[in-house]
Amino acid sequence: MGKIANKQMICEVLMEAAKTDKNIVALCSDSRGSGSFTPFADTYPEQFVETGIAEQNLVSISAGLAKCGKKAYAVSPACFLSTRSYEQCKVDVAYSNTNVKLIGISGGVSYGALGMSHHSAQDIAAMSAIPNMRVYLPSDHLQTKELMKALLKDEKPAYIRTGRNAVDPIYEEGNVPFEMDKATVVTKGEDVLIVACGEMVKPAKDAAELLKAEGITATVLDMYCVKPLDKEAIVRETVNVKAVVTVEEHAPFGGLGSMVAQVVGSECPKKVVNMSLPDAPVITGTSQEVFDYYKLNAEGIAEQVKEIL
């Protein structure tokens, strides 16, 4: 199986589960097309709600349905879901501890050319700051599948951020190391620890290959579970290396880098460098063009590792 967008896999998992579980309800804010949920809406019209461009209503209706025993999956662009409906996410979902899974599609700079209004570079920090809210950024469609299957089994709130486009797989079909709320070791090394999440895991893995060719070995940690953060994995892998580099498609404040630095600083002090988007409106362009410009690619990560070492 080649490239598949993570959002498409979310729909596929829910469609399979909805065959036998009529309590599963998908809700969209005029986003069924961009969220890859048109097949769900067409196949299960009685289990689908279209709210229109009304993200606050989307979240509140989802919470109401959850209180009635439904399993609500609210699908909306991450840039709007994490800002425009923030109070509803905080109060109606998290504070009330309702079984709502918030699916933030086209996260990060997926809407590159549309500019800052459509970027979600603050959502990791914002959502992680809400008590009872879990935050996940799966790295490929195979991990996304395992994550969604796990989330179907619980009744707790969660925010799942995915990108817009299909991404290269990190793992292999039938061989996906996955444990709920536990980071995955992608590569193992002794010189540096690279902690990445979401679409940044692939360039981190590729950077490890570039470094290996130069005699530098890197442990790459796929921290798909940003909250709850797998602190044990961070400490375990940090004690064996010289430095830590974090990589995220997010602003430099309050995201994965900040969280990892807190753990390393308190548990096993080592130098930590955070690679992220800048504290400024980013350039316009495709996701890859933005990543390349800010050196959030394999070459840029490898260069940063060599500099820190």
Rosetta blueprint (number, residue, H / E / L):
1 M L
2 G L
3 K L
4 I E
5 A L
6 N H
7 K H
8 Q H
9 M H
10 I H
11 C H
12 E H
13 V H
14 L H
15 M H
16 E H
17 A H
18 A H
19 K L
20 T L
21 D L
22 K L
23 N L
24 I E
25 V E
26 A E
27 L E
28 C E
29 S L
30 D L
31 S L
32 R L
33 G L
34 S L
35 G L
36 S L
37 F L
38 T H
39 P H
40 F H
41 A H
42 D H
43 T H
44 Y L
45 P H
46 E H
47 Q H
48 F E
49 V E
50 E E
51 T L
52 G L
53 I L
54 A L
55 E H
56 Q H
57 N H
58 L H
59 V H
60 S H
61 I H
62 S H
63 A H
64 G H
65 L H
66 A H
67 K H
68 C L
69 G L
70 K L
71 K E
72 A E
73 Y E
74 A E
75 V E
76 S E
77 P E
78 A H
79 C H
80 F H
81 L H
82 S L
83 T L
84 R L
85 S L
86 Y H
87 E H
88 Q H
89 C H
90 K H
91 V H
92 D H
93 V H
94 A H
95 Y H
96 S L
97 N L
98 T L
99 N L
100 V E
101 K E
102 L E
103 I E
104 G E
105 I E
106 S L
107 G L
108 G E
109 V L
110 S L
111 Y L
112 G H
113 A H
114 L H
115 G L
116 M H
117 S H
118 H H
119 H L
120 S E
121 A L
122 Q L
123 D H
124 I H
125 A H
126 A H
127 M H
128 S H
129 A L
130 I L
131 P L
132 N L
133 M L
134 R E
135 V E
136 Y E
137 L L
138 P L
139 S L
140 D L
141 H H
142 L H
143 Q H
144 T H
145 K H
146 E H
147 L H
148 M H
149 K H
150 A H
151 L H
152 L L
153 K L
154 D L
155 E L
156 K L
157 P L
158 A E
159 Y E
160 I E
161 R E
162 T L
163 G L
164 R L
165 N L
166 A L
167 V E
168 D L
169 P L
170 I L
171 Y L
172 E E
173 E L
174 G L
175 N E
176 V L
177 P L
178 F L
179 E E
180 M L
181 D L
182 K E
183 A L
184 T E
185 V E
186 V E
187 T E
188 K L
189 G L
190 E L
191 D L
192 V E
193 L E
194 I E
195 V E
196 A E
197 C L
198 G H
199 E H
200 M H
201 V H
202 K H
203 P H
204 A H
205 K H
206 D H
207 A H
208 A H
209 E H
210 L H
211 L H
212 K H
213 A L
214 E L
215 G L
216 I L
217 T L
218 A E
219 T E
220 V E
221 L E
222 D E
223 M L
224 Y L
225 C E
226 V E
227 K E
228 P L
229 L L
230 D L
231 K H
232 E H
233 A H
234 I H
235 V H
236 R H
237 E H
238 T H
239 V L
240 N L
241 V L
242 K L
243 A E
244 V E
245 V E
246 T E
247 V E
248 E L
249 E L
250 H L
251 A L
252 P L
253 F L
254 G L
255 G L
256 L H
257 G H
258 S H
259 M H
260 V H
261 A H
262 Q H
263 V H
264 V H
265 G H
266 S H
267 E H
268 C L
269 P L
270 K L
271 K E
272 V E
273 V E
274 N E
275 M E
276 S L
277 L L
278 P L
279 D L
280 A L
281 P L
282 V L
283 I L
284 T L
285 G L
286 T L
287 S H
288 Q H
289 E H
290 V H
291 F H
292 D H
293 Y H
294 Y L
295 K L
296 L L
297 N L
298 A H
299 E H
300 G H
301 I H
302 A H
303 E H
304 Q H
305 V H
306 K H
307 E H
308 I H
309 L L
